[in-house]
Amino acid sequence: MTTPAGAVGAAGFPITVVVLPARGRPPQAAARRAGLEHVREDHLYAFWLLVATTGMRRGELAGLRWDDVDLEAGRLSVRQLRVVVANLPADLGARDRAGSAVTGA
């Protein structure tokens, strides 16, 4: 994941951009394809596809909105995290690689 220089989200947090991988065949590709085939009819198939191909964390994936998706460029922008706090969903601002809250650009 990278943060383009000067890119900030609506809340003023830097935006983390995930560049989707090219269609390659890493050693685990056969197992990954078999797992994805197993969940092909699941209503969360797009989620499982992202889990299998991007390395994004659960909170990053759960925090995605359609505004974060650029299909033409093949990019996802992680602008927030969605986690469970006291049995309720909570949206958090962007985090750095160490998991610390990002406080500004």
N, C-alpha and C positions, 0 to 999 in steps of 0.2 A: 504494500500500500504506500502511496506517496501523497504528499500535499503540495499541489501546485503553488508557486509563490504568489501571494496576494489573494488566494481564493478563500473567501469566507462565506459562511452560511447566514441565514436570516438573523440568528441570534449573535452574530459577530464572531462565531467560532470558526477556526480554520476547517476547511472541508478535506476529508480524507477521500482520495479517489482510488478505486480498485479497478485495475485494468484486467478485463477478462482474458483468460489464457487463450492462445490460438488452439485450434483443434489438433492436439498432439496425441501421442500414444505413449504415456509414461508406463513404467513396469506394472503399476497397479491398475492400469486402464481396464483390463478384463474384469477384475473384481468390481471395480466401480461401475462398469456398464451393467454387470449382472445385478448389482444392488439397485441401480436406477431402473432397470427393466422390471424388477420386482415391485417397485412403487409407481410404475408408469400411470396407473389409473387412480392413484391417490390424489385427492383434491389439493394437496400440498406439494405436488410434483415439482413445481418451479422452485419451491423452497429447498427440496432435497437436491435438485440439480445445482443450485448455488452452493449448498453445503459441500457437495462432492467436487466441485470444480474451482472454488475460489479460496477456500481456507478461511473464510469469514467466520467470526464468532457468532454464537446464538443471539446475543443482544444486538449485534450489528445487523444481522439479517432481520430480526424482529422489528427493528427501528426503521427499516426501509419504507419509503413512500414512492409513489409513481413519479413524483418530481425528482427523485434521486436517480432515476433510470434514464440513461441515454442509449437507446437501442442502436441508433445510427453509428455512434462512436464506439459502442461496445463497452460502456463504462457504467459503474455504479458509484455514487457518491455517498459515503457514510457521513451523515450529518448529525445523527443522534443514535442513542442506544435505547432499547426498550428492555427493561428488567422488571422483576417482580420484587416489590418491597412490601412487607407486611400483608402478603396475599393479594396485593393490588398491583396492576401494571403501572410502571412509572417510566416516563421518557427523560433521559439524561442527555446533556450536551455531549459533544464529541470528546473522545478520550485519546490520549497518546498511546504509543506502543506499550508503555509500562502500566497503563490502566489509570493514570492520573487524569483528573479533569483538565481539559484545555480551557484556559481562562481568557484567552484573547489572541488576536493575530499579531 
